[in-house]
Amino acid sequence: MRGLIIGKTGQLARALGRFDGQTTPEGQDICLTCLDRHALDLGMPAGEVVKTLKAHEHPDFIIIAAAYTAVDKAEAEPLIAESINARAVGIIGTYCAQNNIPVVHISTDYVFSGRADMPYMPDAQTAPVNVYGQTKLNGELALRRSGARHCILRTSWVYGGTGKNFMTTMLRLGKARSELR
């Protein structure tokens, strides 16, 4: 089973990359190729993105684990965030549709308003409140329009023992403060 992971150095891509060389319960060997931003810059022109994807042996699936995730910085760099979070996702989706490759896209709960008093359902009304959320929603819409077989996963944070995430932030703040709110 050959997979192509867009992203390599982020927490999610690193966690997924650990499955390379493993075997599925069905006995299939897992061979993963993880592309960092030097191998596939999601801000490059569409033709270059496609050329990079074509350079890799036809994968059985693609996971888009890379994104422009600097939420506050996206307000000052909306065009860069849109290029990476939406335009590139649409390009990858179109490539996957044309080559019959299923794609998993990691999105965010920032596509919602954040005002719900219960968990969001997959079909809940979207209402991004910032540029980051809007660009991620635009990426979801571009992927849907591409015609690719896809799965969109929305998460609020990725968690791990290292890097910048909710868990490590809370541990750091807990050491520095006597009270957290």
Secondary structure, 3 states (H helix, E strand, C coil): CEEEEECCCCHHHHHHHCCCCCECCCCCECEEEEECCCCCCCCCCHHHHHHHHHCCCCCCEEEECCCCCCHHHHCCCHHHHHHHHHHHHHHHHHHHHHHCCCEEEEEEHHHCCCCCCCCCCCCCCCCCCCHHHHHHHHHHHHHHHHCCCEEEEEECCCCCCCCCCHHHHHHHHHHHCCCCC
